[in-house]
Amino acid sequence: HHHKWYISDGSAIFQVENKLYKVHAALLANVSVMLQEMFAMPSGTEHSCEGTRDDRPIVLHPPVTSQKLDYLLEWFYSQYSEKEPSDFSIKALDAILELAAFLQIEAARTFALKELNARAVSPAWRLLLGQRHHIPGWIPAAFRTLIDQIDEFVTLDEYQELGMLNVHVLHQTLTRIQSHRLAVAYNPPVVQHHLSCINHWECRKAWGTAWWGGFARHYLHPESPSPPAVVLRKLEVAAIPKVNRECQRLTVESVAEDGVLMREEVMILEGVAKLEPVEKY
């Protein structure tokens, strides 16, 4: 018998791994579509006696494990107690989300997502949870953050949880983005001269100097590279000596319209599309 979840006045007996659980069927049926159908099995059928005796338990197989079911029941029975629910770890909430999907318990999913949204979850775990539990809004943002943090802030445990394919895609995307950034920074955009520009050579030379000293320096910063759109905006409003103001405006507009700075976002979305497929129940 499970030391905590074999409840004396329970009405349904489950076996998970080598442990027996005795829980309240009516209460669980109220929150789980799957369990409601299971408990509603008419008497006289082959399986109608299952769950009524220790020697005839309802056997639950993976993805249900003893540890995961413990987490789920801890949440479930906290609703009928004056005690606050336990401070669930990220892995516990991951397990609750998994069983919530498998057993069709929408209230458990809502609880776990609310808990996770209230916490500072690492980008690695946010990516994993988004993949595993169909939370698409979390995946691109977490992927973007990991691109800049993969070697510095991801722990060994998180590397193992992410899996080989996810880590490969992250590093592959990072390499593509770094190569793209170098190419963009190394080649200043061609100056779009305005009719009012009287010295094209001097204007072009001053623009190249400003590009290297302003845009490229911030864009390629090793610790905190600035988003290209932010740096470009600064370059647009900066007073650059010897650059015709109208030439400066036209050139910045040309870069923005060309879309070269937005290709980084395309690479990220292409990387997201290559990530580990999510298992479905």
C-alpha positions as CSV (number, residue, x, y, z in Angstrom):
1,H,0.0,0.0,0.0
2,H,1.1,3.5,-0.7
3,H,2.1,5.2,2.5
4,K,-0.1,8.3,1.9
5,W,-2.4,7.6,-1.0
6,Y,-4.0,4.4,0.1
7,I,-7.0,6.2,1.7
8,S,-9.1,4.0,4.0
9,D,-12.5,5.4,2.8
10,G,-11.4,5.5,-0.9
11,S,-13.5,3.6,-3.5
12,A,-11.1,2.8,-6.3
13,I,-7.8,0.9,-6.2
14,F,-5.1,1.5,-8.7
15,Q,-1.8,-0.2,-9.1
16,V,1.1,1.9,-10.4
17,E,4.4,0.0,-10.6
18,N,4.5,-1.9,-7.4
19,K,2.3,0.4,-5.3
20,L,-1.4,0.3,-4.6
21,Y,-3.4,3.5,-4.4
22,K,-6.9,3.8,-3.0
23,V,-8.7,7.0,-3.9
24,H,-12.1,8.6,-4.2
25,A,-13.6,7.6,-7.5
26,A,-16.5,10.0,-7.5
27,L,-14.2,13.0,-6.8
28,L,-11.7,12.1,-9.5
29,A,-14.5,11.4,-12.0
30,N,-15.6,15.0,-11.6
31,V,-12.3,16.3,-13.0
32,S,-11.2,13.6,-15.4
33,V,-13.0,12.6,-18.5
34,M,-11.0,9.5,-18.9
35,L,-11.5,8.3,-15.3
36,Q,-15.2,9.2,-15.5
37,E,-15.6,6.8,-18.5
38,M,-13.5,4.1,-16.7
39,F,-15.6,4.3,-13.5
40,A,-18.8,4.3,-15.5
41,M,-18.1,0.8,-16.9
42,P,-21.4,-1.2,-16.5
43,S,-21.4,-4.1,-14.0
44,G,-21.2,-7.6,-15.4
45,T,-18.5,-6.7,-17.9
46,E,-15.1,-8.4,-17.9
47,H,-13.4,-5.4,-16.2
48,S,-16.3,-4.3,-13.9
49,C,-14.6,-5.8,-10.8
50,E,-11.3,-4.1,-11.4
51,G,-10.4,-1.5,-8.8
52,T,-12.7,-2.9,-6.1
53,R,-10.1,-5.2,-4.3
54,D,-6.4,-5.2,-3.7
55,D,-6.1,-8.4,-5.8
56,R,-8.1,-6.8,-8.7
57,P,-6.7,-3.2,-9.0
58,I,-6.9,-1.0,-12.0
59,V,-3.4,-1.2,-13.4
60,L,-2.1,2.1,-14.9
61,H,0.8,2.0,-17.3
62,P,3.2,4.7,-18.6
63,P,3.2,7.6,-18.9
64,V,1.7,7.1,-15.4
65,T,4.4,6.4,-12.8
66,S,4.3,6.3,-9.1
67,Q,6.2,9.6,-8.7
68,K,4.0,11.4,-11.3
69,L,0.8,10.2,-9.7
70,D,2.0,11.3,-6.3
71,Y,2.4,14.8,-7.6
72,L,-1.0,14.7,-9.3
73,L,-2.8,13.5,-6.1
74,E,-0.9,16.0,-4.0
75,W,-2.5,18.8,-6.1
76,F,-5.9,17.1,-6.4
77,Y,-6.5,16.5,-2.6
78,S,-5.1,19.9,-1.7
79,Q,-8.4,21.2,-3.1
80,Y,-10.3,19.4,-0.3
81,S,-8.0,20.5,2.5
82,E,-7.4,23.7,4.4
83,K,-3.6,23.2,3.8
84,E,-2.0,25.1,1.0
85,P,-0.7,22.8,-1.9
86,S,3.0,21.9,-1.8
87,D,5.5,24.2,-3.4
88,F,5.8,22.0,-6.5
89,S,9.1,21.9,-8.3
90,I,9.4,22.5,-12.0
91,K,9.7,18.7,-12.6
92,A,6.6,18.1,-10.5
93,L,4.6,20.6,-12.5
94,D,6.0,19.0,-15.7
95,A,4.6,15.6,-14.4
96,I,1.2,17.2,-13.5
97,L,0.9,18.6,-17.0
98,E,1.8,15.2,-18.5
99,L,-0.8,13.3,-16.5
100,A,-3.4,16.1,-16.9
101,A,-3.1,15.5,-20.7
102,F,-3.2,11.7,-20.4
103,L,-6.1,11.6,-17.9
104,Q,-7.9,14.6,-19.4
105,I,-7.9,16.7,-16.3
106,E,-8.2,20.3,-17.5
107,A,-8.2,21.8,-14.0
108,A,-4.7,20.2,-13.3
109,R,-3.3,21.7,-16.5
110,T,-4.7,25.1,-15.6
111,F,-3.2,24.9,-12.1
112,A,0.3,23.9,-13.4
113,L,0.3,26.6,-16.1
114,K,-0.7,29.3,-13.6
115,E,2.1,28.1,-11.2
116,L,4.7,28.1,-14.0
117,N,3.6,31.6,-15.3
118,A,4.1,33.0,-11.8
119,R,7.7,31.8,-11.7
120,A,11.0,32.7,-13.3
121,V,11.4,29.5,-15.3
122,S,14.7,29.1,-17.1
123,P,14.5,29.4,-20.9
124,A,15.6,25.7,-21.3
125,W,12.7,24.5,-19.2
126,R,10.3,26.9,-20.8
127,L,11.3,25.5,-24.2
128,L,10.9,21.9,-23.0
129,L,7.6,22.5,-21.3
130,G,6.3,24.3,-24.4
131,Q,7.2,21.3,-26.6
132,R,5.9,18.6,-24.2
133,H,2.7,20.2,-23.3
134,H,1.6,22.1,-26.4
135,I,2.3,25.6,-25.2
136,P,3.4,27.1,-28.6
137,G,3.6,30.6,-27.3
138,W,6.5,29.7,-25.0
139,I,8.7,28.1,-27.7
140,P,10.0,30.9,-30.0
141,A,10.7,33.3,-27.1
142,A,12.6,30.6,-25.1
143,F,14.5,29.6,-28.3
144,R,15.5,33.2,-28.9
145,T,16.8,33.5,-25.3
146,L,18.7,30.3,-25.5
147,I,20.4,31.3,-28.7
148,D,22.3,34.0,-26.6
149,Q,22.6,31.9,-23.5
150,I,23.2,28.3,-24.6
151,D,26.9,28.2,-23.5
152,E,26.7,30.4,-20.4
153,F,23.4,29.8,-18.6
154,V,22.2,26.3,-19.5
155,T,23.1,23.7,-16.8
156,L,24.3,20.2,-17.5
157,D,20.9,18.8,-16.3
158,E,19.1,21.1,-18.7
159,Y,21.4,20.0,-21.5
160,Q,20.4,16.4,-20.7
161,E,16.7,17.3,-20.5
162,L,16.8,19.2,-23.8
163,G,18.1,16.1,-25.7
164,M,20.6,15.8,-28.5
165,L,18.4,17.0,-31.3
166,N,17.3,20.2,-29.5
167,V,20.8,21.0,-28.5
168,H,22.0,20.4,-32.1
169,V,19.3,22.7,-33.5
170,L,20.2,25.4,-31.0
171,H,23.9,25.3,-31.9
172,Q,23.2,25.1,-35.6
173,T,21.0,28.1,-35.5
174,L,23.4,30.0,-33.3
175,T,26.2,29.3,-35.8
176,R,24.0,30.6,-38.7
177,I,23.1,33.7,-36.8
178,Q,26.7,34.5,-35.8
179,S,27.9,34.1,-39.5
180,H,25.0,36.3,-40.6
181,R,25.9,39.0,-38.0
182,L,29.5,39.0,-39.1
183,A,28.6,39.4,-42.7
184,V,26.2,42.2,-42.0
185,A,28.6,44.0,-39.7
186,Y,31.5,43.6,-42.2
187,N,29.7,45.1,-45.1
188,P,28.4,48.6,-44.5
189,P,25.2,49.2,-46.6
190,V,25.7,51.1,-49.8
191,V,24.9,54.8,-49.1
192,Q,21.8,56.1,-50.8
193,H,22.8,59.6,-51.8
194,H,20.3,62.4,-51.8
195,L,20.4,65.1,-54.4
196,S,21.5,67.6,-51.8
197,C,24.7,65.5,-51.1
198,I,27.7,67.5,-52.6
199,N,30.6,65.1,-51.7
200,H,29.7,61.5,-52.2
201,W,33.1,60.1,-51.3
202,E,33.4,62.0,-48.0
203,C,29.8,61.1,-47.1
204,R,30.4,57.4,-47.9
205,K,33.6,57.3,-46.0
206,A,32.0,58.9,-42.9
207,W,29.1,56.5,-43.1
208,G,31.4,53.5,-43.2
209,T,33.3,54.8,-40.1
210,A,30.0,55.3,-38.2
211,W,28.8,51.8,-39.2
212,W,32.0,50.2,-37.9
213,G,32.2,52.3,-34.8
214,G,28.5,52.4,-34.0
215,F,26.3,49.7,-35.5
216,A,28.9,46.8,-35.8
217,R,30.3,47.4,-32.3
218,H,27.0,47.1,-30.6
219,Y,25.6,44.4,-33.0
220,L,28.6,42.1,-32.4
221,H,29.1,42.8,-28.6
222,P,30.3,39.5,-27.1
223,E,28.3,39.7,-23.9
224,S,25.1,41.7,-24.8
225,P,24.6,42.2,-28.5
226,S,21.9,44.8,-29.3
227,P,19.0,43.8,-31.5
228,P,19.7,45.1,-35.0
229,A,16.5,47.2,-35.1
230,V,17.5,49.0,-31.9
231,V,21.0,49.8,-33.1
232,L,19.7,50.9,-36.5
233,R,17.3,53.3,-34.9
234,K,20.1,54.8,-32.9
235,L,22.2,55.2,-36.1
236,E,19.2,56.8,-37.8
237,V,18.9,59.6,-35.2
238,A,22.6,60.0,-34.5
239,A,24.4,63.1,-35.7
240,I,27.2,61.7,-37.9
241,P,29.8,64.3,-38.9
242,K,30.3,64.7,-42.7
243,V,27.3,62.4,-43.5
244,N,24.6,64.3,-45.4
245,R,21.5,64.1,-43.2
246,E,19.2,63.1,-46.1
247,C,21.7,60.4,-47.3
248,Q,21.7,59.0,-43.7
249,R,17.9,58.9,-43.6
250,L,17.6,57.2,-47.1
251,T,20.3,54.7,-46.3
252,V,18.7,53.6,-43.0
253,E,15.3,53.3,-44.7
254,S,16.9,51.2,-47.5
255,V,18.5,48.8,-44.9
256,A,15.1,48.4,-43.2
257,E,13.3,47.8,-46.4
258,D,15.9,45.3,-47.6
259,G,15.0,43.0,-44.6
260,V,18.6,41.9,-44.1
261,L,18.4,42.6,-40.4
262,M,15.2,40.6,-40.1
263,R,16.8,37.4,-41.5
264,E,17.9,36.6,-38.0
265,E,14.3,36.2,-37.0
266,V,13.7,33.9,-40.0
267,M,16.6,31.7,-38.9
268,I,15.1,31.4,-35.4
269,L,11.7,30.4,-36.8
270,E,13.4,27.8,-39.1
271,G,15.2,26.5,-36.0
272,V,12.0,26.2,-34.0
273,A,10.5,24.2,-36.9
274,K,13.3,21.6,-36.6
275,L,12.9,21.0,-32.9
276,E,12.2,17.6,-31.3
277,P,8.6,16.6,-32.2
278,V,6.2,16.6,-29.3
279,E,4.7,13.3,-28.2
280,K,1.0,13.1,-28.3
281,Y,-1.3,10.9,-26.3
